[in-house]
């Protein structure tokens, strides 16, 4: 197992699950600075970099990430939406980058929700296969791909909560959110899940001010 990153003094909200597992929300924050074992890149299907989170990760991580992405692309072609692959973290603090392609939002009636959920599940499963203990997600598809944050947040949070207990190695899932509006949407999604379930699988802990 990769060394567990235990610094929790910056989280705004934390969900405490069974067996010591947690889902954390950080923000406003820059995912390229995260010290989790791996971070997730909201990638383009070409795997060759782009704007937003994708471009920021490639710039911060340096050419080693792009070199591995090119090698993977030469073997598989484009990466379908909902799938994930793993590369080095290059010059990032994170040792690995897991690249996943989110859905382009076209109104919500073209399986976008299932594809977005699959992005999170596949990324978590891939992390577990590599014995990764902590993993940070951005708000996948909510930038240039146009997914409304209010709709994406419940899908992302519920996918992590459902998948995390099934994993052997992953202990911490962190959502690293760029601005306050997005952070609050993810926190509200967690609170709504907790209130709507009389047998909730987690407890909510707020950071002390």
SEKE-207421 format. One record per residue (C-alpha): residue number from 1; residue in three letters; x, y, z. Coordinates in nm, 4 decimals. Example, Ala and Ser with C-alpha at 12.3 -4.5 7.8 and 13.67 -1.06 7.14 Angstrom:
[1; "Ala"; [1.2300; -0.4500; 0.7800]]
[2; "Ser"; [1.3670; -0.1060; 0.7140]]
//
This chain:
[1; "Unk"; [0.0000; 0.0000; 0.0000]]
[2; "Unk"; [0.1203; 0.3507; -0.0815]]
[3; "Unk"; [0.1908; 0.5655; 0.2251]]
[4; "Unk"; [-0.1322; 0.6995; 0.3698]]
[5; "Unk"; [-0.1582; 1.0797; 0.3585]]
[6; "Unk"; [-0.3088; 1.1860; 0.6898]]
[7; "Unk"; [-0.3092; 1.5689; 0.6803]]
[8; "Unk"; [-0.6733; 1.6627; 0.7383]]
[9; "Unk"; [-0.6459; 2.0159; 0.8763]]
[10; "Unk"; [-0.7769; 2.1781; 0.5560]]
[11; "Unk"; [-1.0951; 1.9787; 0.4990]]
[12; "Unk"; [-1.4231; 2.1683; 0.5290]]
[13; "Unk"; [-1.6451; 1.8615; 0.5686]]
[14; "Unk"; [-1.5600; 1.4966; 0.6198]]
[15; "Unk"; [-1.7790; 1.1889; 0.5934]]
[16; "Unk"; [-1.6822; 0.9104; 0.8334]]
[17; "Unk"; [-1.7559; 0.5645; 0.6970]]
[18; "Unk"; [-1.6979; 0.2241; 0.8506]]
[19; "Unk"; [-1.3522; 0.0648; 0.8759]]
[20; "Unk"; [-1.1826; 0.4040; 0.9099]]
[21; "Unk"; [-1.2647; 0.5196; 0.5581]]
[22; "Unk"; [-1.3419; 0.8819; 0.4829]]
[23; "Unk"; [-1.4717; 1.1086; 0.2089]]
[24; "Unk"; [-1.3435; 1.4642; 0.2403]]
[25; "Unk"; [-1.4306; 1.7956; 0.0778]]
[26; "Unk"; [-1.1634; 2.0617; 0.0278]]
[27; "Unk"; [-1.1964; 2.4043; -0.1267]]
[28; "Unk"; [-1.1339; 2.6403; -0.2735]]
[29; "Unk"; [-0.8267; 2.4371; -0.3630]]
[30; "Unk"; [-0.5879; 2.3452; -0.6439]]
[31; "Unk"; [-0.5793; 1.9723; -0.7151]]
[32; "Unk"; [-0.2295; 1.9945; -0.8635]]
[33; "Unk"; [-0.0975; 2.0711; -0.5134]]
[34; "Unk"; [-0.2583; 1.7696; -0.3470]]
[35; "Unk"; [-0.0431; 1.5269; -0.1480]]
[36; "Unk"; [-0.2770; 1.2301; -0.1851]]
[37; "Unk"; [-0.1159; 0.9229; -0.3406]]
[38; "Unk"; [-0.3029; 0.9897; -0.6648]]
[39; "Unk"; [-0.5128; 1.2610; -0.8213]]
[40; "Unk"; [-0.7800; 1.2206; -1.0868]]
[41; "Unk"; [-0.7573; 1.4120; -1.4123]]
[42; "Unk"; [-1.0740; 1.5128; -1.5966]]
[43; "Unk"; [-0.9140; 1.4177; -1.9262]]
[44; "Unk"; [-1.0013; 1.4462; -2.2926]]
[45; "Unk"; [-1.0522; 1.1224; -2.4828]]
[46; "Unk"; [-0.7303; 1.1842; -2.6763]]
[47; "Unk"; [-0.5291; 1.1804; -2.3508]]
[48; "Unk"; [-0.3122; 1.4548; -2.5005]]
[49; "Unk"; [-0.3981; 1.7346; -2.2599]]
[50; "Unk"; [-0.6343; 2.0269; -2.2920]]
[51; "Unk"; [-0.7740; 2.3129; -2.0863]]
[52; "Unk"; [-0.9071; 2.3382; -1.7328]]
[53; "Unk"; [-0.8005; 2.0712; -1.4852]]
[54; "Unk"; [-0.6506; 1.8616; -1.7661]]
[55; "Unk"; [-0.4162; 2.1363; -1.8814]]
[56; "Unk"; [-0.3254; 2.2365; -1.5264]]
[57; "Unk"; [-0.2246; 1.8809; -1.4352]]
[58; "Unk"; [-0.0119; 1.8395; -1.7465]]
[59; "Unk"; [0.1606; 2.1750; -1.6902]]
[60; "Unk"; [0.2317; 2.1047; -1.3242]]
[61; "Unk"; [0.3318; 1.7425; -1.3763]]
[62; "Unk"; [0.5642; 1.7982; -1.6676]]
[63; "Unk"; [0.6369; 1.5958; -1.9817]]
[64; "Unk"; [0.6477; 1.2522; -1.8173]]
[65; "Unk"; [0.2683; 1.2456; -1.7851]]
[66; "Unk"; [0.2133; 1.3318; -2.1507]]
[67; "Unk"; [0.4723; 1.0745; -2.2587]]
[68; "Unk"; [0.2849; 0.7971; -2.0747]]
[69; "Unk"; [-0.0490; 0.9229; -2.2071]]
[70; "Unk"; [0.0865; 0.9077; -2.5628]]
[71; "Unk"; [0.2060; 0.5529; -2.5067]]
[72; "Unk"; [-0.1350; 0.4474; -2.3749]]
[73; "Unk"; [-0.3154; 0.6267; -2.6606]]
[74; "Unk"; [-0.0968; 0.4468; -2.9139]]
[75; "Unk"; [-0.2169; 0.1166; -2.7682]]
[76; "Unk"; [-0.5880; 0.1841; -2.7111]]
[77; "Unk"; [-0.6685; 0.4828; -2.9306]]
[78; "Unk"; [-0.9075; 0.7251; -2.7642]]
[79; "Unk"; [-1.0270; 0.6657; -2.4068]]
[80; "Unk"; [-1.4062; 0.6221; -2.3929]]
[81; "Unk"; [-1.6111; 0.8301; -2.1532]]
[82; "Unk"; [-1.6470; 0.6561; -1.8180]]
[83; "Unk"; [-1.3200; 0.4639; -1.8459]]
[84; "Unk"; [-0.9916; 0.5324; -1.6648]]
[85; "Unk"; [-0.6178; 0.4774; -1.7070]]
[86; "Unk"; [-0.3224; 0.5499; -1.4777]]
[87; "Unk"; [0.0115; 0.7232; -1.5325]]
[88; "Unk"; [0.2961; 0.8627; -1.3296]]
[89; "Unk"; [0.2414; 1.1871; -1.1435]]
[90; "Unk"; [0.5616; 1.3281; -1.2931]]
[91; "Unk"; [0.6617; 1.6369; -1.0984]]
[92; "Unk"; [0.3393; 1.6475; -0.8954]]
[93; "Unk"; [0.3345; 1.5710; -0.5243]]
[94; "Unk"; [0.0956; 1.2859; -0.6064]]
[95; "Unk"; [0.2733; 0.9726; -0.7263]]
[96; "Unk"; [0.0036; 0.8848; -0.9797]]
[97; "Unk"; [-0.2530; 1.0486; -1.2037]]
[98; "Unk"; [-0.5683; 0.8570; -1.2926]]
[99; "Unk"; [-0.7149; 0.9927; -1.6152]]
[100; "Unk"; [-1.0879; 0.9553; -1.6744]]
[101; "Unk"; [-1.3126; 1.1038; -1.9423]]
[102; "Unk"; [-1.6357; 1.2534; -1.8159]]
[103; "Unk"; [-1.9544; 1.2857; -2.0192]]
[104; "Unk"; [-2.0388; 1.5936; -2.2220]]
[105; "Unk"; [-2.3700; 1.7203; -2.0860]]
[106; "Unk"; [-2.6446; 1.7189; -2.3488]]
[107; "Unk"; [-2.9494; 1.7731; -2.1320]]
[108; "Unk"; [-2.9202; 1.4688; -1.9070]]
[109; "Unk"; [-3.1139; 1.2145; -2.1133]]
[110; "Unk"; [-2.8175; 1.0459; -2.2879]]
[111; "Unk"; [-2.6849; 0.8353; -1.9995]]
[112; "Unk"; [-2.4709; 1.1219; -1.8711]]
[113; "Unk"; [-2.5457; 1.0363; -1.5078]]
[114; "Unk"; [-2.4420; 0.6725; -1.5429]]
[115; "Unk"; [-2.1274; 0.7705; -1.7325]]
[116; "Unk"; [-2.0313; 1.0230; -1.4648]]
[117; "Unk"; [-2.0892; 0.7645; -1.1916]]
[118; "Unk"; [-1.8770; 0.5169; -1.3862]]
[119; "Unk"; [-1.5910; 0.7709; -1.4034]]
[120; "Unk"; [-1.5768; 0.7741; -1.0240]]
[121; "Unk"; [-1.6215; 0.4003; -0.9778]]
[122; "Unk"; [-1.3628; 0.3073; -1.2414]]
[123; "Unk"; [-1.1109; 0.5551; -1.1007]]
[124; "Unk"; [-1.1558; 0.4140; -0.7511]]
[125; "Unk"; [-1.1238; 0.0544; -0.8689]]
[126; "Unk"; [-0.8096; 0.1354; -1.0644]]
[127; "Unk"; [-0.6608; 0.3061; -0.7597]]
[128; "Unk"; [-0.7380; 0.0012; -0.5496]]
[129; "Unk"; [-0.5714; -0.2284; -0.8032]]
[130; "Unk"; [-0.2536; -0.0222; -0.7587]]
[131; "Unk"; [-0.2793; -0.0330; -0.3781]]
[132; "Unk"; [-0.3363; 0.3407; -0.3550]]
[133; "Unk"; [-0.4598; 0.4586; -0.0157]]
[134; "Unk"; [-0.5716; 0.8163; -0.0912]]
[135; "Unk"; [-0.7227; 0.9650; -0.4049]]
[136; "Unk"; [-0.8334; 1.3199; -0.4928]]
[137; "Unk"; [-1.1076; 1.4010; -0.7455]]
[138; "Unk"; [-1.1919; 1.7288; -0.9172]]
[139; "Unk"; [-1.5504; 1.8147; -1.0133]]
[140; "Unk"; [-1.5507; 1.5993; -1.3270]]
[141; "Unk"; [-1.7398; 1.7310; -1.6328]]
[142; "Unk"; [-1.8553; 2.0524; -1.4636]]
[143; "Unk"; [-1.6224; 2.2790; -1.6650]]
[144; "Unk"; [-1.6032; 2.2793; -2.0437]]
[145; "Unk"; [-1.8189; 1.9646; -2.0648]]
[146; "Unk"; [-2.1090; 2.1633; -1.9219]]
[147; "Unk"; [-2.2457; 1.9325; -1.6517]]
[148; "Unk"; [-2.4455; 2.1422; -1.4010]]
[149; "Unk"; [-2.2696; 2.1304; -1.0658]]
[150; "Unk"; [-2.6003; 2.0830; -0.8833]]
[151; "Unk"; [-2.6609; 1.7626; -1.0810]]
[152; "Unk"; [-2.3025; 1.6354; -1.0906]]
[153; "Unk"; [-2.2338; 1.6676; -0.7176]]
[154; "Unk"; [-2.4892; 1.4092; -0.5933]]
[155; "Unk"; [-2.3692; 1.1588; -0.8540]]
[156; "Unk"; [-2.0043; 1.2035; -0.7611]]
[157; "Unk"; [-2.0624; 1.1875; -0.3860]]
[158; "Unk"; [-2.2983; 0.8890; -0.3925]]
[159; "Unk"; [-2.0666; 0.6962; -0.6267]]
[160; "Unk"; [-1.7740; 0.7426; -0.3898]]
[161; "Unk"; [-1.9780; 0.6481; -0.0826]]
[162; "Unk"; [-2.1105; 0.3340; -0.2497]]
[163; "Unk"; [-1.7790; 0.2200; -0.3979]]
[164; "Unk"; [-1.5366; 0.3002; -0.1167]]
[165; "Unk"; [-1.6520; 0.0288; 0.1287]]
[166; "Unk"; [-1.5954; -0.2401; -0.1359]]
[167; "Unk"; [-1.2278; -0.1515; -0.1809]]
[168; "Unk"; [-0.9388; -0.3104; -0.0003]]
[169; "Unk"; [-0.6707; -0.0417; -0.0195]]
[170; "Unk"; [-0.8336; 0.2970; -0.0758]]
[171; "Unk"; [-0.9085; 0.4642; 0.2574]]
[172; "Unk"; [-0.9460; 0.8351; 0.1735]]
[173; "Unk"; [-1.1423; 0.9920; -0.1107]]
[174; "Unk"; [-1.0999; 1.3663; -0.1340]]
[175; "Unk"; [-1.3012; 1.6022; -0.3513]]
[176; "Unk"; [-1.0796; 1.9010; -0.4281]]
[177; "Unk"; [-1.3054; 2.1789; -0.5529]]
[178; "Unk"; [-1.1911; 2.4946; -0.7235]]
[179; "Unk"; [-1.4427; 2.7455; -0.5906]]
[180; "Unk"; [-1.6852; 2.7983; -0.3045]]
[181; "Unk"; [-1.9970; 2.7462; -0.5172]]
[182; "Unk"; [-1.8821; 2.3997; -0.6220]]
[183; "Unk"; [-1.7667; 2.3119; -0.2707]]
[184; "Unk"; [-2.1051; 2.4023; -0.1255]]
[185; "Unk"; [-2.2860; 2.1959; -0.3898]]
[186; "Unk"; [-2.0850; 1.8862; -0.2948]]
[187; "Unk"; [-2.1393; 1.9453; 0.0758]]
[188; "Unk"; [-2.5140; 1.9864; 0.0207]]
[189; "Unk"; [-2.5198; 1.6630; -0.1768]]
[190; "Unk"; [-2.3608; 1.4780; 0.1155]]
[191; "Unk"; [-2.6000; 1.6308; 0.3665]]
[192; "Unk"; [-2.9010; 1.5408; 0.1525]]
[193; "Unk"; [-2.7819; 1.1804; 0.1219]]
[194; "Unk"; [-2.7379; 1.1615; 0.4963]]
[195; "Unk"; [-3.0826; 1.3057; 0.5736]]
[196; "Unk"; [-3.2658; 1.0945; 0.3162]]
[197; "Unk"; [-3.1286; 0.7656; 0.4478]]
[198; "Unk"; [-3.2530; 0.6533; 0.7892]]
[199; "Unk"; [-2.9700; 0.3996; 0.8004]]
[200; "Unk"; [-2.6974; 0.6304; 0.6678]]
[201; "Unk"; [-2.3600; 0.4592; 0.6086]]
[202; "Unk"; [-2.1668; 0.7658; 0.7237]]
[203; "Unk"; [-2.1467; 1.0433; 0.9799]]
[204; "Unk"; [-2.0765; 1.4062; 0.8883]]
[205; "Unk"; [-1.7956; 1.5952; 1.0598]]
[206; "Unk"; [-1.7476; 1.9687; 1.0031]]
[207; "Unk"; [-1.4057; 2.1276; 1.0337]]
[208; "Unk"; [-1.3574; 2.3502; 1.3350]]
[209; "Unk"; [-1.3313; 2.7181; 1.2459]]
//
